[in-house]
Amino acid sequence: MRTISAVLAAFAAVSAAVAQQAQIKERPLPRLVKKDGRFALFVDDAPYLMLGAQAHNSSGWPAMLPKVWPAIEHLRANTLEIPIYWEQFEPKPGQFDYSVIDTIISQAREHRVRLDLLWFGTWKNGSQHYMPEWMKADPARYFHLIDKNGRPADSPSPFCTAAQELDVRAFTAFMRHLKAFDPQRTVIIVQVENEPGTWGPVRDYSPAAQRLFEAPVPADVLKAMGKQGGAPVSWQEAFGVEAEVNFHAWAVATYVGKVAAAGKAVYPLPLYANAALRDRIKPGAPGSYESGGPTDNVIPIWKVAAPALDIVAPDIYLNEPAQYLKVLELYHRDDNALFIPETSGGAAVSRFFFSALGLQAIGFAPFGLDYSGAPAVPAGAATAPPAGGPAGASAPQDQFAATVQNYALIAPMMRDIARLNFEGKFQAVAEEAGKPAQTLQFGQWIATVSYGASRGGRGAGNPVPTGRALIAHIGENKFLVAGYSSRVDFRPAAADQRRQFMRVDEGMYEDGVFKFIRILNGDETDYGLNFRSEPVALRVSLGVY
């Protein structure tokens, strides 16, 4: 009787909590909006820039959250990305445990932070390790992918309908509960699976998969990949050396797409899938990177096979600048909002947060920024506790410092930056080695961003390329300018005119409002507008003579 009483009490508590949530006035549903070729994530009916931080993989348990929130506060992040584990959510078949989800959401509200929840379902980094234990114990029913040698691989088969049906059921229950429990819209976006695909084998070689590989390619896939119509063709005939990669992408995307569609049908939050990347500059042969996920070469297949996903997004751990910038370019598409949900984010690449903003990115989130002391620290990173961290905490100091600097500048004016970017009035750049200056066009004005410039001289580049700058057109001959380790100057597009600074106001944003500090003039502006390591914003009025 005690067990029954406990169950009834728990049920009553959950019902009361859900009923209490129902009394709260619903906020507008977050949504992805496209206008004039630009995207914005709307939260509370206005453009929102996700200044994110992703917790470690094992930090989504309630006992670990005290090591998460202080880090988010120190970073000035406005959005926490944190996992939801299928194995915890469905400990027994058809029995769903909402306690962890409710704890994360409730504590996020207390800390005034939004959430991007990561569904660790069928796939996590190419494997099925977060499936419930009772599924992993039955590999005959919830079977793995078969490699070329006829052996099961450490990766789920995208053709296992039994597993797919259960993922659909669990993800739908998860999304339905979010709708009921979160009228405040604390959760603004959801990741469906995590880096789905397969390491090692390029595809599933089971007999059932082989039959589909030899069958005609779906017409929508052929069209999406730019293939001419005509007689039906097999995957090999259509795609040659890329046949197996494309086939596996279609199989995985179809599986994930069904899970996403089922969840979106009950609660239409923005949804996305993330990709473990291939090196686009030196991509390598099929099998040298995770196959099946939304890598750059198969984005069109994912778009047609999983239309319920709003975004396919890159997880960027390619720290060579040329590679990093190429990834941003490839995922900034007319049919895809740029979103970087996971990145190394250290000092070597943190400046490319500005490059992402220049391509209208809706969000950015370095990985592993909590105080859990989890082992997923990049090789060579310092592990001293960052300022504000609890005793005994450890985290990559390099990533914390770089992210804090970026977010300290952007967080207070996040809404303005998101709105101006969506309106096409915003540009941002980051320093590249060997390129000491960059130019940006704003109608009749040309802005030059230079790096490592001496007084009155031309820039030669910073000793370590860390410069970045943003410029927004906020009115007639008026600009918002900010940055780090850079100099910004303007010139009229007309060759017979020269610029003059009519007024330069230095200030800082507080809660979205520009707070005037002083007027800059003379030596402070004669050679341009200088930005060092402090988070400073300038409002600039220009004139000509």
N, C-alpha and C positions, 0 to 999 in steps of 0.2 A: 504493500500500500504506500510505503514511503516513496518508492520509485515512481509510482503513478502520480502521487501528490507533487513530487518534484517536477515531473514533466508538465503537469497542469499549471504549476506555478510559473515555470519558465515560459510556457506558451502564453499565459496571461500577461507576463511582463513584456514579451515581444509584441503582443497585440496592443497593449497599452502604449508602448513606444510608437508603434506605427500609427495608432489613432491620434497620438499627440502630434506627430508630424503632419498628419492630415489637417490639423487645425491651423497650421502655419501657412501663411499666404505663399503661394508658389511664385517663384521668380521666373523670368523668361527663360526658355530653354536655350542653352548654349547651342550655337550653330555655326557652320562654316559658310561664309558668304563670299560670292565672287561678283565683282563689278569692274567693268572696263579693263578686264584682263588681270585684275589684282584680287588677292584673297585676304580675308581677315577672319579671325576667330572672334565671334561676337559672344560676349559674356555680359549678362545684365543689359542686353540690347545695345551694346557699344563695343567697338574694336578693343581687343585685349591682347597684350603681348605676354606670352608665357615666359616668365623668368624662372626657369625650372631647375630642379636638382633631383637626380634619381638616387634613391636609397639603394644600399646594397641588397643583393638578392634575398638575404635572410633577415632583413630588417623590418619585414611586414608583420611580425608577431607583436602582440601587445606589450610583452615584457621588454621589447627592444625599442619601443617608441620614445622613451625618455632620452635615448641617445640620438634620436632623429630630430626632434623639434628644436633643440638648441642650435643645431647646425643650420637648419633652415632659417632661423631667426638671424643668426650671424651672417649668413649669406645674403640676406634681404631678398631671398627668393619668394615669389608669390604663388608658386605651384610646386607641390611635391609629387613626384612620380614614385609609386610604391606598389609592390606586387600583391596580388590576391592569388592564393594557392588553391588549385582545384583539390589537392589532396586534403587540405583543411576544410574546404567549403563543402565537400561531399564525402564525409568519412565513411558512410555506409550508403549503399545504392538507394538513391531517391530521397535521402535524408540530408537536408541542407542546413549548415551551421552558419548563421549570419553574424555571429558575435564578433568576429575579427573585423569584418567590414564595418559594422556599426561603431566599433571602438575607434577605428582609423578616422571615419567620417566625423564622429563627435569630437575627437581631439583636434582634428583639422579646423573645425569651426571655432574651437576655443582659441586656437593660435592664429585665426584669421588667414588661413592658407587654403587655396583651392587644390584640388586633387586631379591627377591623371592616374587612374587605376590600371594596372598592367595585369591582364588575365593570363596567368601561367597555366594553360590548359593542356591540350594535346601536345603542343610544342613549346619547348624552352631551349633555345640555342641548338635546335636541330634534334633534340632528344625528347623522350616521353617521361622524363624523370619526375614531373609534378603531377602525373596522373594519380588518382587515388590508389592506395596500396592494394585494394581488392581488385583493381583492374590489372595492375602490374603482376599480380599473382596468377593471372589467367592469360598468358601470352598466346594460347591457341585461339582464343576468341578475340582478344584485342592485340592483333598480331603486328609484328614489326615488318619493316621493309626488307626485301630479300636482295642481296647483292648479286654480282655477276657469277659468283661461285656457288650460288644456291644457299648461302648462309644468312640467317637473320642479322641485320645491322642494328646498331644502337640508335634507331630512329623509327618513329611510327610510320606505318604505311598510309599514304593518303587515300588508299582504296579500302580501308577498314571501315565499312559503314557502321558496324556495331559501336566502335569508338566514337565515330562522328555523331551518331544519334545521341550518345550520352553527353558529349561536349555541347551539342545543341541544347539539350535539356538543362544542363548545369548553367551554361552561359545565359540562357533565357531566364532562369530563376534568379541569377545574379542581377541581370538588368531590370527585371521586374521589381526586385527588392530595392534597387537604387531609386527607381521611380517613386516607390511608396515612402521610403525612408528619407529621401533627400529633396524635398521641395525647395530648399534653399539653393540648390544647384552648387553644392560644394564640389561635387565631381563634375568637371567640365568636358572631359574627353576620356575615352577608354581605348586601350591597346588590346587588340584581339590576338591572342597567342604571343609568343616572343621569339623573334628571329626564326620563323618556321622554315623548314627545309631539311637538308641532309648534308652532313659532312662525310666525305669518303665516297660512297657510291653516288653516281650522278643521278640515278633514278631507281625506282622499284623494278626488279627483274622477275617478279613472280609471274606465273603463267597468266593470271588474270590481267596483270599490268601489261604483259607482252602483247596480249590480244588487242588491248586498247592502243598500244604503241603502233601496231600494224594497221589499225583501223584509220579511216579518213580523219583528218584534222577538222575540228569544228570550223564552220565558215566564219564565225565572228573572230576566231583567233587568226585565221589567215588574213582577214581584212585588217585587223589591228596591227599585224606585223608587216603590212604592205605587200602582201602576196596577191597576185592577180587571181580572179575567179576562174572557174572552168571545171574540168573533171575533178572529182574527189581525189585527193592524194594523201598518202600516209605521212607520218611525221618525218620519216627519213627522207622521203621524196621532196617534201616541202622545205626542209631546213638543213639537210646535210649534216655537217659537223656539229651544228647547234641543235640537232633534233632532240637528243636526250635531255638537254638542259631545258629546252622549251616545253617538252612534254611534262617534265617533272614540275615546272613552274605552273603549268595549267592544272595539273593534278592537285598540287598543294593549295593553289589559289581557289580552286573550286571547293575544296574541303573548308578552308577558312572562310570563304565567302558565304557558305551556307550557315556557318556558326554566326557570323556577323549579321546576316540578314534576319536570322531568328531573333537575335537580341534587339536589333534595331526595330523590329516589328512591335515589340512591347514597350520600348523606350528609346526614341530616336536621338540619342546623344551622338556627337561626332565620334567616329570610329576610325582607327588606323591600324596598319600592320607595319612592322619595322623589318629592316633588312640588314643581315650581316653582309658587308660589302665585298665585292671583288675590286681589285685595283684597276680602275678604268684606264689608266695610262699604260700599265703593263698587265692586262687582265689575266693572262695565263690560259691554259687549256681547261675545258670542262673537267671538273673534279678537283681543281686546285683551289676552289672556293666553295662556300656552302651553296649547294644547288637546290632550287625550288622556291626560294624566297624572292621578294621583289627587288632583285638586283637590277642595275640600270638597263641591262640588255633585255629584260623581260617585263619591264613596267607595263607596256601595252597589253600583255597577256593578263597580268593581274587586274588591270582596269576592266577588262571585259569579263573575266571569270569571277571577280569578286566586286560587283558594283556597289554593294552595301558599304564598302570601305570608302570613307571620304578622302583618305590620304594614304599613300605609301611613303615611308620615311626612312632615311638612312641613319644607321648607327655608325658614327664616323670615328674610327681608330686609325685612320691613315694620317700620320702626323707630318708627312712631307707637304709643305705648303701647296705645291702644284696639284697634288692629289686631293687635298682637302677642298681647294677651290673648285676643282673639276667636279667633285661630288655635289657641291652646292649648285653648280650650274646644271647638272644632269637631273636633279630632283626638283628644280624650279621650272615647272612646265605649265603650259596653258591649261592642262587638265589635272594639275596637281599642285597643291599649296606646299611651299617649302616649310618643313618642320624637322628639327634635329632633336629627337627625343633622347638621344644617348650619344655622348662624345667623350673623348679623353679630357678635353677642356683645360689642360695645363697651360703654363706660360707660353709654351712653344706655339700653341694654336688658339689661345683664348682671344686673340685679336680678331680672329675670323668670325667671332660673334657679330662684329660690325659688318663683315662681308655678307653674312647671312641676312642681317637687317637690310642691307642694300639690295637684296633680292626678295624683299617683302616676306621674310620668314615670320611665321606666326608664333614660333617658340623655339627655345634652346634649352638643353638640360644636360650638363656634365654628369657623369656616372659616379656613384660611390661616395657622395658627399654627405656622410653622416659620421657620427662618432662611435660606431659600433665596433671598430677594430677588426672588421671582417678582413679576410685575407686577400680580397680582390683589389689590391693596391698596385698601380702600375709599377713595373720594375724600375728601381732607382728613385722612386718618389720618396720624399721625406715623410716621416710618420710621426713627427711631434704633434701634440694636440694643438689645433688652431686656437686663436684667441676666442674665448667664450665656450670652449669645449669642456665637458665635465672631466673630473679627475679620472685618470686612467684611459682617457679616450685616445684614439689614434685615427688619423685620416691623412691623405696626401696633402701636405701643406701647400705644395705648388699649386694644386687645383683649387684649394680654398682661396688662396691669395688672389689668383687670377680672376676667379669668379666674383669674389667680393668687390674687386675694383670695377668690373663691368657693371654689376648690379647696383652698386652704390650710386653710380651716375644715372642709370636708366630707370631704376625702380620708382623714384619720386615723380617722374614724368612719363611713366609707362603708357598711360591712356593717351596722352598727346602724341607720343611716338607711334602708337598703333593706329591712331586716327589719321595722322598725317601720311603715314606709309600707305594706308588703304586709299587715301585720296590722291596718291601719286605726287605728293609734295615733298618727299623725303628721299635722301640718298645717304649712303654711308660706305666707307671704304676702310681697308686695313693695309698696313705696310707690307710690301713684298720685297725681299732681298733683291738688290740691283735696280729697284725702281724708286728713286728718292722723291718722286712727286707724281701726283695723279690729278686729273682735272675732271670737274663735274659741271654739267650745263644746267642752268636754271633760267631759261628764257633769255633775257637780255644780259644776264650776268653769267660769268664763268668763274667758278670757284677752283682754286688750286690748293691742294693739300700736300704739304712737303714735310719731310722727315729729317731730323738731324741738322736743321738749318742754324747757322750762326747769325749773330746780329747783322742784319742788312745783307746777308749772303744767301746763296742758294743751298738747299738741302743736299747733303751727301748720304743721307740714310742714317738711322740710328745704329750704334755698334751692334746691338741685338735688335732685329726688326720687331718692335712691339707697338709701333704707332697705329692709331686709328682715329677716325673722326666721323662725325655725323653732321649733316646740314639739312635744315628743313625750311621751306619757303612758307612763312607764316603771314605774309601780307605784301602789299606793293612795296618793293625794295626793302623788305624786312625779312630777316632770317634768324632762326634759332641755330646756334653752333655750339658743339661740344666735342670733347675728345680727350685723348691722352697722347703724350710724346709726339706731338705734331704741331704744325703751324698751318693756319687757314687764312687765305687772302682771296680777294675778289678783284675782278677787272670787268669793265663793260665789254660786251661783245663788239660794240662799235669801235673801230680802230682810232677814231679821232677824239675819243673821250677818255678821261681818267677818273678813277674812283676816288671818293672821299668817304670816310666814315662820318656820317652825320651824328651818330650816337652809338655807343657800345655800352650796354648795361650788363654788368656782371651780377650773377645771382645764383640761387639754388632753388630747386623745386621742393616744395613741402606739400605732401598730400595732393599733388597735381596742380599746385598753384605756384607760379614763379614769384619768388621773394627777392626783391631788389636789394643789392648790397652796396654797389658803388658804380660810378661811371669810369670807364677806362679811356685814356687818351694819351697823346704825346708818345713818349718812348714805348708805352704799353701797346700801342696800335700802329705806330708808323710803319713797321715792317711786317704787319700782319697780326693775326690773333694767335697767341701762343698758349698751348696746353701742355701741362707737365703731368704730374702724377696725382694731382688733387681733382676730385669730381666737381667741375665747374661748368656752368651753363652760361652762355652769352646770348643776349638779344641784340641784334645788330640792325641798324638803319643805314642804308647806303644812298649816296648821291653821286652826281657826276659834275665835272667842270671841263 
